[in-house]
Amino acid sequence: MYEYISGKVVEKNLEYVAIDISGLAYLIYIPFKTYEKIEGEDVKLYIYQKVKEDDIRLYGFYTKLEREVFIKIISVSGIGPKIALSILSSFTTQEILSIINANDHKMLSSVPGLGVKKAQKLIIELKDKFDDIEVDNNLFESKIIKNELKLALSSLGYANVDIDKYISDSEIQEINDSGKLMKLILKKIGNKIK
């Protein structure tokens, strides 16, 4: 079992990276959140090795927490590495922990390849497995509010607006009122158009 692999990135795409160590390149499957964090040539990824009869695969993560969440997700029967990577690609580790704590199977089932029944099963089986990890629920609440604001803007004709350009998580926590947040965003959009 590998703890981590550190070396030079010789190939990088959305599904995997190839890391060269002394002339030997390791193919490592990664979630999108890890892909986003890999910058430059040198990288260190925490590794999980999956061995099957006819296949050996390495999965890499930018943090130990990402790897720990991945391992716990694939420990649920019926959930394989592909779906686990999709979950870690769709949400940060803190968001995943918040979703599980909030029993939000609707949010979790939005992950490609994960239906409502599997999402419910995942939440039930993982509920007590993350007790030792601290969860920042504010980040998750901010994401929910941003999704609601994006839907509201879309209904007003502002399609594909990048909410993060107009409102920060700290503003959401401070204002804590959807109506006022919407007015603030519309004002900022109006100022940008002028």
C-alpha positions in Angstrom: 0.0 0.0 0.0 1.3 3.5 -0.9 0.9 6.5 1.4 1.6 9.1 -1.3 3.4 9.5 -4.6 5.4 12.6 -5.2 6.9 13.5 -8.6 6.7 15.3 -11.9 3.3 15.6 -13.7 3.9 14.4 -17.3 0.3 14.1 -18.3 -2.9 15.6 -16.7 -6.5 15.4 -17.7 -9.9 15.5 -16.0 -9.8 11.8 -15.1 -6.2 11.0 -14.3 -2.6 12.2 -14.0 0.6 10.5 -14.9 3.4 11.2 -12.4 7.0 10.4 -13.4 9.4 9.1 -10.7 12.9 8.4 -12.0 11.7 7.4 -15.4 8.7 5.4 -14.3 5.2 7.0 -14.8 2.3 6.1 -12.5 -1.2 6.5 -13.9 -3.4 7.8 -11.0 -7.1 8.4 -11.2 -8.3 11.6 -9.6 -11.5 13.5 -8.7 -12.0 16.9 -10.4 -11.4 18.8 -7.1 -7.9 17.3 -7.0 -7.4 18.2 -10.7 -8.2 21.8 -10.0 -5.5 22.0 -7.2 -2.7 20.5 -9.3 -0.6 23.4 -10.5 2.9 23.3 -12.0 5.0 20.2 -12.7 5.6 18.8 -9.2 2.8 17.3 -7.2 2.2 15.1 -4.1 -0.9 12.9 -4.1 -2.2 10.7 -1.3 -2.8 7.3 -2.8 -5.4 4.5 -2.5 -4.6 1.3 -4.3 -7.5 -0.9 -5.5 -6.6 -4.4 -6.4 -9.0 -6.7 -8.3 -8.4 -10.0 -10.0 -7.8 -8.5 -13.4 -6.9 -4.9 -12.5 -4.8 -2.7 -10.2 -5.6 1.0 -10.0 -4.2 3.9 -8.1 -6.5 6.7 -7.0 -4.9 10.0 -5.9 -6.1 12.8 -3.7 -4.7 16.2 -2.9 -5.4 15.8 0.8 -5.6 12.9 3.3 -9.1 13.9 4.1 -10.2 13.5 0.5 -8.7 10.0 0.5 -10.4 9.2 3.8 -13.8 10.3 2.5 -13.2 8.2 -0.7 -12.3 5.1 1.3 -15.4 5.5 3.4 -17.7 6.0 0.4 -16.4 2.9 -1.4 -16.9 0.9 1.8 -20.6 1.1 1.2 -21.8 -1.9 -0.9 -22.9 -1.1 -4.4 -20.7 2.1 -4.5 -17.5 1.7 -6.5 -14.6 4.0 -7.1 -16.2 5.6 -10.2 -19.2 6.9 -8.3 -16.9 7.9 -5.3 -14.8 10.0 -7.7 -17.9 11.6 -9.1 -19.0 12.5 -5.6 -15.6 14.0 -4.8 -15.6 15.8 -8.2 -19.1 17.4 -7.5 -18.5 18.4 -3.9 -15.7 19.4 -1.5 -15.1 17.1 1.4 -16.8 19.6 3.8 -19.8 19.7 1.5 -20.0 15.9 1.4 -19.9 15.8 5.2 -22.6 18.5 5.5 -24.8 16.7 3.0 -24.5 13.5 5.1 -25.2 15.3 8.4 -28.2 17.1 6.8 -29.6 13.8 5.3 -29.8 15.7 2.0 -30.2 12.8 -0.4 -31.7 15.1 -3.1 -28.4 17.1 -3.3 -26.3 14.0 -3.2 -28.4 12.3 -5.9 -27.5 15.1 -8.3 -24.2 13.4 -8.8 -24.0 11.6 -12.2 -24.5 7.8 -11.7 -26.0 8.1 -8.3 -29.7 7.8 -8.0 -32.0 8.7 -5.1 -32.0 5.2 -3.6 -28.2 4.9 -3.6 -27.8 8.4 -2.2 -30.2 7.5 0.7 -28.3 4.3 1.3 -25.0 6.1 1.3 -26.2 8.7 3.8 -27.6 6.0 6.1 -24.4 3.9 6.0 -22.0 6.8 6.3 -23.9 8.8 9.0 -21.8 7.6 11.9 -18.5 7.1 10.1 -17.6 10.8 10.0 -18.2 11.6 13.7 -14.5 12.3 14.3 -14.3 14.9 11.5 -15.3 18.5 12.1 -17.9 19.9 9.7 -18.3 23.5 8.6 -22.0 23.7 7.9 -21.7 27.4 6.8 -20.0 26.4 3.6 -22.8 24.0 2.7 -25.5 26.5 3.6 -23.8 29.1 1.4 -23.8 26.7 -1.6 -27.5 26.0 -1.1 -28.3 29.7 -1.0 -26.1 30.4 -4.1 -28.0 27.6 -6.0 -31.3 29.2 -5.0 -30.1 32.7 -6.1 -28.9 31.3 -9.4 -32.3 29.7 -10.1 -34.0 33.0 -9.2 -31.7 34.9 -11.5 -32.3 32.4 -14.2 -36.1 32.9 -13.9 -35.5 36.7 -14.3 -33.6 36.1 -17.6 -30.1 36.2 -16.2 -29.0 32.7 -17.4 -25.5 31.3 -16.7 -24.6 34.0 -14.1 -21.4 33.2 -12.2 -22.8 33.9 -8.7 -19.3 33.9 -7.1 -18.4 37.0 -9.1 -21.2 38.9 -7.4 -21.5 37.6 -3.8 -19.1 36.0 -1.4 -19.7 33.4 1.3 -19.0 36.0 4.0 -21.6 38.3 2.5 -24.1 35.4 2.6 -23.3 34.7 6.2 -23.5 38.4 7.2 -26.7 39.3 5.3 -28.5 36.0 5.8 -31.7 37.2 3.9 -32.4 35.8 0.4 -34.4 39.0 -0.6 -31.6 41.3 0.4 -29.0 39.1 -1.2 -30.9 39.1 -4.5 -31.2 42.9 -4.4 -27.5 43.2 -3.8 -26.6 40.9 -6.7 -29.0 42.7 -9.1 -27.5 46.0 -8.1 -24.0 44.6 -8.8 -25.1 43.2 -12.2 -26.7 46.6 -13.0 -23.5 48.4 -12.1 -21.4 46.1 -14.3 -23.7 46.6 -17.3 -23.5 50.4 -17.1 
